[in-house]
Amino acid sequence: MKGKTVEKVEYGIREGIKQVHGSEAIIVYFTDGSIMGLGTGSNAFNVAESEQPFRAEDLHVDFMVHWVQPLKKKS
């Protein structure tokens, strides 16, 4: 991302995927045509549904980064 210029940013709840917990996502569009997607994942729902008390270290959060290179221009 270093040296790139942000064109626009989208954020919100991503579309549902069967048997996958809901999560938020951020999509960053750059002026060179590249795109970065940043999604989240966690076990928060599983921990909250548990009948047993939990410790802070029982909670896990992951960030998934997806990078799309700009399309090459036809010469």
Jmol script that loads the backbone (N, CA, C; Angstrom):
load data "model"
ATOM      1  N   MET A   1       0.799  -1.202   0.000  1.00  0.00           N
ATOM      2  CA  MET A   1       0.000   0.000   0.000  1.00  0.00           C
ATOM      3  C   MET A   1       0.841   1.266   0.000  1.00  0.00           C
ATOM      4  N   LYS A   2       2.086   1.114   0.396  1.00  0.00           N
ATOM      5  CA  LYS A   2       2.941   2.297   0.500  1.00  0.00           C
ATOM      6  C   LYS A   2       3.040   2.999  -0.855  1.00  0.00           C
ATOM      7  N   GLY A   3       2.808   4.293  -0.847  1.00  0.00           N
ATOM      8  CA  GLY A   3       2.924   5.093  -2.053  1.00  0.00           C
ATOM      9  C   GLY A   3       1.671   5.106  -2.916  1.00  0.00           C
ATOM     10  N   LYS A   4       0.660   4.341  -2.560  1.00  0.00           N
ATOM     11  CA  LYS A   4      -0.577   4.306  -3.349  1.00  0.00           C
ATOM     12  C   LYS A   4      -1.524   5.408  -2.884  1.00  0.00           C
ATOM     13  N   THR A   5      -2.435   5.797  -3.766  1.00  0.00           N
ATOM     14  CA  THR A   5      -3.440   6.792  -3.441  1.00  0.00           C
ATOM     15  C   THR A   5      -4.798   6.113  -3.349  1.00  0.00           C
ATOM     16  N   VAL A   6      -5.493   6.324  -2.244  1.00  0.00           N
ATOM     17  CA  VAL A   6      -6.814   5.733  -2.039  1.00  0.00           C
ATOM     18  C   VAL A   6      -7.842   6.499  -2.855  1.00  0.00           C
ATOM     19  N   GLU A   7      -8.624   5.749  -3.626  1.00  0.00           N
ATOM     20  CA  GLU A   7      -9.701   6.356  -4.415  1.00  0.00           C
ATOM     21  C   GLU A   7     -10.999   6.377  -3.617  1.00  0.00           C
ATOM     22  N   LYS A   8     -11.357   5.235  -3.024  1.00  0.00           N
ATOM     23  CA  LYS A   8     -12.557   5.175  -2.192  1.00  0.00           C
ATOM     24  C   LYS A   8     -12.464   3.983  -1.251  1.00  0.00           C
ATOM     25  N   VAL A   9     -13.313   3.997  -0.213  1.00  0.00           N
ATOM     26  CA  VAL A   9     -13.346   2.933   0.787  1.00  0.00           C
ATOM     27  C   VAL A   9     -14.793   2.525   1.003  1.00  0.00           C
ATOM     28  N   GLU A  10     -15.042   1.219   1.017  1.00  0.00           N
ATOM     29  CA  GLU A  10     -16.356   0.690   1.357  1.00  0.00           C
ATOM     30  C   GLU A  10     -16.210  -0.114   2.639  1.00  0.00           C
ATOM     31  N   TYR A  11     -17.235  -0.114   3.480  1.00  0.00           N
ATOM     32  CA  TYR A  11     -17.171  -0.895   4.708  1.00  0.00           C
ATOM     33  C   TYR A  11     -18.586  -1.307   5.111  1.00  0.00           C
ATOM     34  N   GLY A  12     -18.663  -2.351   5.889  1.00  0.00           N
ATOM     35  CA  GLY A  12     -19.955  -2.803   6.394  1.00  0.00           C
ATOM     36  C   GLY A  12     -19.940  -4.298   6.652  1.00  0.00           C
ATOM     37  N   ILE A  13     -21.127  -4.846   6.820  1.00  0.00           N
ATOM     38  CA  ILE A  13     -21.289  -6.277   7.054  1.00  0.00           C
ATOM     39  C   ILE A  13     -21.199  -6.976   5.702  1.00  0.00           C
ATOM     40  N   ARG A  14     -20.355  -7.998   5.621  1.00  0.00           N
ATOM     41  CA  ARG A  14     -20.235  -8.702   4.349  1.00  0.00           C
ATOM     42  C   ARG A  14     -21.448  -9.610   4.132  1.00  0.00           C
ATOM     43  N   GLU A  15     -21.640 -10.024   2.893  1.00  0.00           N
ATOM     44  CA  GLU A  15     -22.750 -10.917   2.581  1.00  0.00           C
ATOM     45  C   GLU A  15     -22.578 -12.229   3.336  1.00  0.00           C
ATOM     46  N   GLY A  16     -23.697 -12.821   3.723  1.00  0.00           N
ATOM     47  CA  GLY A  16     -23.662 -14.067   4.477  1.00  0.00           C
ATOM     48  C   GLY A  16     -23.139 -15.241   3.658  1.00  0.00           C
ATOM     49  N   ILE A  17     -22.434 -16.123   4.332  1.00  0.00           N
ATOM     50  CA  ILE A  17     -21.935 -17.356   3.742  1.00  0.00           C
ATOM     51  C   ILE A  17     -22.447 -18.492   4.622  1.00  0.00           C
ATOM     52  N   LYS A  18     -23.093 -19.467   4.024  1.00  0.00           N
ATOM     53  CA  LYS A  18     -23.676 -20.569   4.783  1.00  0.00           C
ATOM     54  C   LYS A  18     -22.635 -21.223   5.684  1.00  0.00           C
ATOM     55  N   GLN A  19     -22.999 -21.426   6.940  1.00  0.00           N
ATOM     56  CA  GLN A  19     -22.189 -22.065   7.969  1.00  0.00           C
ATOM     57  C   GLN A  19     -20.907 -21.288   8.307  1.00  0.00           C
ATOM     58  N   VAL A  20     -20.900 -19.984   8.042  1.00  0.00           N
ATOM     59  CA  VAL A  20     -19.772 -19.121   8.420  1.00  0.00           C
ATOM     60  C   VAL A  20     -20.346 -17.954   9.213  1.00  0.00           C
ATOM     61  N   HIS A  21     -19.706 -17.608  10.305  1.00  0.00           N
ATOM     62  CA  HIS A  21     -20.169 -16.498  11.125  1.00  0.00           C
ATOM     63  C   HIS A  21     -20.171 -15.206  10.325  1.00  0.00           C
ATOM     64  N   GLY A  22     -21.092 -14.317  10.654  1.00  0.00           N
ATOM     65  CA  GLY A  22     -21.121 -13.003  10.036  1.00  0.00           C
ATOM     66  C   GLY A  22     -19.891 -12.207  10.435  1.00  0.00           C
ATOM     67  N   SER A  23     -19.494 -11.265   9.599  1.00  0.00           N
ATOM     68  CA  SER A  23     -18.345 -10.434   9.936  1.00  0.00           C
ATOM     69  C   SER A  23     -18.400  -9.129   9.158  1.00  0.00           C
ATOM     70  N   GLU A  24     -17.533  -8.239   9.551  1.00  0.00           N
ATOM     71  CA  GLU A  24     -17.422  -6.951   8.881  1.00  0.00           C
ATOM     72  C   GLU A  24     -16.304  -7.028   7.841  1.00  0.00           C
ATOM     73  N   ALA A  25     -16.350  -6.105   6.901  1.00  0.00           N
ATOM     74  CA  ALA A  25     -15.313  -6.066   5.875  1.00  0.00           C
ATOM     75  C   ALA A  25     -15.039  -4.620   5.469  1.00  0.00           C
ATOM     76  N   ILE A  26     -13.826  -4.390   5.029  1.00  0.00           N
ATOM     77  CA  ILE A  26     -13.418  -3.097   4.476  1.00  0.00           C
ATOM     78  C   ILE A  26     -12.799  -3.374   3.114  1.00  0.00           C
ATOM     79  N   ILE A  27     -13.194  -2.613   2.118  1.00  0.00           N
ATOM     80  CA  ILE A  27     -12.610  -2.735   0.783  1.00  0.00           C
ATOM     81  C   ILE A  27     -12.032  -1.378   0.421  1.00  0.00           C
ATOM     82  N   VAL A  28     -10.735  -1.372   0.114  1.00  0.00           N
ATOM     83  CA  VAL A  28     -10.032  -0.132  -0.232  1.00  0.00           C
ATOM     84  C   VAL A  28      -9.677  -0.184  -1.718  1.00  0.00           C
ATOM     85  N   TYR A  29     -10.131   0.805  -2.474  1.00  0.00           N
ATOM     86  CA  TYR A  29      -9.843   0.909  -3.907  1.00  0.00           C
ATOM     87  C   TYR A  29      -8.757   1.965  -4.098  1.00  0.00           C
ATOM     88  N   PHE A  30      -7.758   1.637  -4.907  1.00  0.00           N
ATOM     89  CA  PHE A  30      -6.659   2.558  -5.167  1.00  0.00           C
ATOM     90  C   PHE A  30      -6.765   3.095  -6.592  1.00  0.00           C
ATOM     91  N   THR A  31      -6.186   4.260  -6.823  1.00  0.00           N
ATOM     92  CA  THR A  31      -6.292   4.912  -8.124  1.00  0.00           C
ATOM     93  C   THR A  31      -5.582   4.146  -9.236  1.00  0.00           C
ATOM     94  N   ASP A  32      -4.668   3.224  -8.896  1.00  0.00           N
ATOM     95  CA  ASP A  32      -4.000   2.440  -9.933  1.00  0.00           C
ATOM     96  C   ASP A  32      -4.799   1.212 -10.337  1.00  0.00           C
ATOM     97  N   GLY A  33      -5.999   1.032  -9.739  1.00  0.00           N
ATOM     98  CA  GLY A  33      -6.856  -0.097 -10.072  1.00  0.00           C
ATOM     99  C   GLY A  33      -6.716  -1.279  -9.121  1.00  0.00           C
ATOM    100  N   SER A  34      -5.757  -1.254  -8.224  1.00  0.00           N
ATOM    101  CA  SER A  34      -5.624  -2.348  -7.263  1.00  0.00           C
ATOM    102  C   SER A  34      -6.671  -2.196  -6.154  1.00  0.00           C
ATOM    103  N   ILE A  35      -6.965  -3.315  -5.508  1.00  0.00           N
ATOM    104  CA  ILE A  35      -7.996  -3.354  -4.464  1.00  0.00           C
ATOM    105  C   ILE A  35      -7.474  -4.177  -3.295  1.00  0.00           C
ATOM    106  N   MET A  36      -7.741  -3.717  -2.082  1.00  0.00           N
ATOM    107  CA  MET A  36      -7.408  -4.494  -0.899  1.00  0.00           C
ATOM    108  C   MET A  36      -8.687  -4.739  -0.106  1.00  0.00           C
ATOM    109  N   GLY A  37      -8.944  -6.012   0.205  1.00  0.00           N
ATOM    110  CA  GLY A  37     -10.073  -6.369   1.053  1.00  0.00           C
ATOM    111  C   GLY A  37      -9.551  -6.795   2.411  1.00  0.00           C
ATOM    112  N   LEU A  38     -10.172  -6.306   3.462  1.00  0.00           N
ATOM    113  CA  LEU A  38      -9.786  -6.663   4.827  1.00  0.00           C
ATOM    114  C   LEU A  38     -11.033  -7.181   5.520  1.00  0.00           C
ATOM    115  N   GLY A  39     -11.016  -8.478   5.847  1.00  0.00           N
ATOM    116  CA  GLY A  39     -12.149  -9.099   6.524  1.00  0.00           C
ATOM    117  C   GLY A  39     -11.757  -9.513   7.930  1.00  0.00           C
ATOM    118  N   THR A  40     -12.760  -9.746   8.754  1.00  0.00           N
ATOM    119  CA  THR A  40     -12.513 -10.167  10.125  1.00  0.00           C
ATOM    120  C   THR A  40     -13.128 -11.535  10.367  1.00  0.00           C
ATOM    121  N   GLY A  41     -12.576 -12.224  11.301  1.00  0.00           N
ATOM    122  CA  GLY A  41     -13.123 -13.494  11.741  1.00  0.00           C
ATOM    123  C   GLY A  41     -12.827 -13.647  13.220  1.00  0.00           C
ATOM    124  N   SER A  42     -13.733 -14.273  13.941  1.00  0.00           N
ATOM    125  CA  SER A  42     -13.486 -14.490  15.364  1.00  0.00           C
ATOM    126  C   SER A  42     -14.311 -15.666  15.860  1.00  0.00           C
ATOM    127  N   ASN A  43     -14.000 -16.090  17.051  1.00  0.00           N
ATOM    128  CA  ASN A  43     -14.775 -17.137  17.699  1.00  0.00           C
ATOM    129  C   ASN A  43     -15.687 -16.546  18.771  1.00  0.00           C
ATOM    130  N   ALA A  44     -15.990 -15.266  18.696  1.00  0.00           N
ATOM    131  CA  ALA A  44     -16.767 -14.576  19.730  1.00  0.00           C
ATOM    132  C   ALA A  44     -18.135 -15.219  19.934  1.00  0.00           C
ATOM    133  N   PHE A  45     -18.812 -15.570  18.857  1.00  0.00           N
ATOM    134  CA  PHE A  45     -20.135 -16.178  18.995  1.00  0.00           C
ATOM    135  C   PHE A  45     -20.029 -17.518  19.711  1.00  0.00           C
ATOM    136  N   ASN A  46     -19.035 -18.324  19.331  1.00  0.00           N
ATOM    137  CA  ASN A  46     -18.847 -19.619  19.973  1.00  0.00           C
ATOM    138  C   ASN A  46     -18.591 -19.448  21.469  1.00  0.00           C
ATOM    139  N   VAL A  47     -17.745 -18.502  21.810  1.00  0.00           N
ATOM    140  CA  VAL A  47     -17.404 -18.263  23.209  1.00  0.00           C
ATOM    141  C   VAL A  47     -18.638 -17.778  23.970  1.00  0.00           C
ATOM    142  N   ALA A  48     -19.410 -16.868  23.366  1.00  0.00           N
ATOM    143  CA  ALA A  48     -20.598 -16.326  24.025  1.00  0.00           C
ATOM    144  C   ALA A  48     -21.666 -17.398  24.227  1.00  0.00           C
ATOM    145  N   GLU A  49     -21.759 -18.356  23.329  1.00  0.00           N
ATOM    146  CA  GLU A  49     -22.751 -19.426  23.421  1.00  0.00           C
ATOM    147  C   GLU A  49     -22.372 -20.503  24.427  1.00  0.00           C
ATOM    148  N   SER A  50     -21.128 -20.524  24.834  1.00  0.00           N
ATOM    149  CA  SER A  50     -20.643 -21.528  25.770  1.00  0.00           C
ATOM    150  C   SER A  50     -21.297 -21.330  27.137  1.00  0.00           C
ATOM    151  N   GLU A  51     -21.590 -22.425  27.799  1.00  0.00           N
ATOM    152  CA  GLU A  51     -22.180 -22.372  29.137  1.00  0.00           C
ATOM    153  C   GLU A  51     -21.144 -22.043  30.208  1.00  0.00           C
ATOM    154  N   GLN A  52     -19.878 -22.154  29.870  1.00  0.00           N
ATOM    155  CA  GLN A  52     -18.821 -21.978  30.859  1.00  0.00           C
ATOM    156  C   GLN A  52     -18.260 -20.560  30.801  1.00  0.00           C
ATOM    157  N   PRO A  53     -17.803 -20.054  31.940  1.00  0.00           N
ATOM    158  CA  PRO A  53     -17.144 -18.744  31.920  1.00  0.00           C
ATOM    159  C   PRO A  53     -15.890 -18.801  31.044  1.00  0.00           C
ATOM    160  N   PHE A  54     -15.542 -17.686  30.447  1.00  0.00           N
ATOM    161  CA  PHE A  54     -14.345 -17.686  29.601  1.00  0.00           C
ATOM    162  C   PHE A  54     -13.387 -16.603  30.046  1.00  0.00           C
ATOM    163  N   ARG A  55     -12.147 -16.795  29.653  1.00  0.00           N
ATOM    164  CA  ARG A  55     -11.092 -15.828  29.939  1.00  0.00           C
ATOM    165  C   ARG A  55     -10.836 -15.022  28.673  1.00  0.00           C
ATOM    166  N   ALA A  56     -10.263 -13.865  28.828  1.00  0.00           N
ATOM    167  CA  ALA A  56      -9.981 -13.021  27.662  1.00  0.00           C
ATOM    168  C   ALA A  56      -9.153 -13.762  26.620  1.00  0.00           C
ATOM    169  N   GLU A  57      -8.221 -14.601  27.067  1.00  0.00           N
ATOM    170  CA  GLU A  57      -7.371 -15.320  26.108  1.00  0.00           C
ATOM    171  C   GLU A  57      -8.119 -16.408  25.339  1.00  0.00           C
ATOM    172  N   ASP A  58      -9.385 -16.697  25.708  1.00  0.00           N
ATOM    173  CA  ASP A  58     -10.207 -17.651  24.958  1.00  0.00           C
ATOM    174  C   ASP A  58     -10.749 -17.034  23.669  1.00  0.00           C
ATOM    175  N   LEU A  59     -10.765 -15.710  23.589  1.00  0.00           N
ATOM    176  CA  LEU A  59     -11.304 -14.998  22.433  1.00  0.00           C
ATOM    177  C   LEU A  59     -10.208 -14.791  21.393  1.00  0.00           C
ATOM    178  N   HIS A  60     -10.522 -15.113  20.135  1.00  0.00           N
ATOM    179  CA  HIS A  60      -9.554 -14.974  19.043  1.00  0.00           C
ATOM    180  C   HIS A  60     -10.170 -14.142  17.919  1.00  0.00           C
ATOM    181  N   VAL A  61      -9.371 -13.250  17.355  1.00  0.00           N
ATOM    182  CA  VAL A  61      -9.796 -12.434  16.219  1.00  0.00           C
ATOM    183  C   VAL A  61      -8.729 -12.537  15.140  1.00  0.00           C
ATOM    184  N   ASP A  62      -9.162 -12.736  13.911  1.00  0.00           N
ATOM    185  CA  ASP A  62      -8.253 -12.825  12.768  1.00  0.00           C
ATOM    186  C   ASP A  62      -8.610 -11.741  11.764  1.00  0.00           C
ATOM    187  N   PHE A  63      -7.600 -11.248  11.077  1.00  0.00           N
ATOM    188  CA  PHE A  63      -7.801 -10.332   9.960  1.00  0.00           C
ATOM    189  C   PHE A  63      -7.296 -11.023   8.704  1.00  0.00           C
ATOM    190  N   MET A  64      -8.146 -11.090   7.699  1.00  0.00           N
ATOM    191  CA  MET A  64      -7.775 -11.703   6.426  1.00  0.00           C
ATOM    192  C   MET A  64      -7.622 -10.591   5.386  1.00  0.00           C
ATOM    193  N   VAL A  65      -6.456 -10.535   4.772  1.00  0.00           N
ATOM    194  CA  VAL A  65      -6.179  -9.505   3.767  1.00  0.00           C
ATOM    195  C   VAL A  65      -6.161 -10.169   2.389  1.00  0.00           C
ATOM    196  N   HIS A  66      -6.912  -9.589   1.470  1.00  0.00           N
ATOM    197  CA  HIS A  66      -6.944 -10.069   0.085  1.00  0.00           C
ATOM    198  C   HIS A  66      -6.510  -8.911  -0.801  1.00  0.00           C
ATOM    199  N   TRP A  67      -5.594  -9.191  -1.703  1.00  0.00           N
ATOM    200  CA  TRP A  67      -5.041  -8.156  -2.562  1.00  0.00           C
ATOM    201  C   TRP A  67      -5.326  -8.497  -4.011  1.00  0.00           C
ATOM    202  N   VAL A  68      -5.856  -7.540  -4.756  1.00  0.00           N
ATOM    203  CA  VAL A  68      -6.107  -7.712  -6.183  1.00  0.00           C
ATOM    204  C   VAL A  68      -5.227  -6.699  -6.922  1.00  0.00           C
ATOM    205  N   GLN A  69      -4.347  -7.214  -7.758  1.00  0.00           N
ATOM    206  CA  GLN A  69      -3.457  -6.346  -8.549  1.00  0.00           C
ATOM    207  C   GLN A  69      -4.280  -5.631  -9.623  1.00  0.00           C
ATOM    208  N   PRO A  70      -3.836  -4.478 -10.050  1.00  0.00           N
ATOM    209  CA  PRO A  70      -4.555  -3.785 -11.142  1.00  0.00           C
ATOM    210  C   PRO A  70      -4.456  -4.587 -12.424  1.00  0.00           C
ATOM    211  N   LEU A  71      -5.478  -4.479 -13.256  1.00  0.00           N
ATOM    212  CA  LEU A  71      -5.442  -5.133 -14.554  1.00  0.00           C
ATOM    213  C   LEU A  71      -4.376  -4.490 -15.429  1.00  0.00           C
ATOM    214  N   LYS A  72      -3.682  -5.301 -16.198  1.00  0.00           N
ATOM    215  CA  LYS A  72      -2.672  -4.756 -17.106  1.00  0.00           C
ATOM    216  C   LYS A  72      -3.378  -4.108 -18.285  1.00  0.00           C
ATOM    217  N   LYS A  73      -2.890  -2.960 -18.645  1.00  0.00           N
ATOM    218  CA  LYS A  73      -3.465  -2.246 -19.776  1.00  0.00           C
ATOM    219  C   LYS A  73      -2.961  -2.861 -21.078  1.00  0.00           C
ATOM    220  N   LYS A  74      -3.871  -2.993 -22.055  1.00  0.00           N
ATOM    221  CA  LYS A  74      -3.490  -3.530 -23.359  1.00  0.00           C
ATOM    222  C   LYS A  74      -2.616  -2.499 -24.081  1.00  0.00           C
ATOM    223  N   SER A  75      -1.567  -3.007 -24.709  1.00  0.00           N
ATOM    224  CA  SER A  75      -0.674  -2.074 -25.411  1.00  0.00           C
ATOM    225  C   SER A  75      -1.006  -1.964 -26.869  1.00  0.00           C
TER     226      SER A  75
END
end "model"
wireframe off; spacefill off
backbone 0.3
color backbone group
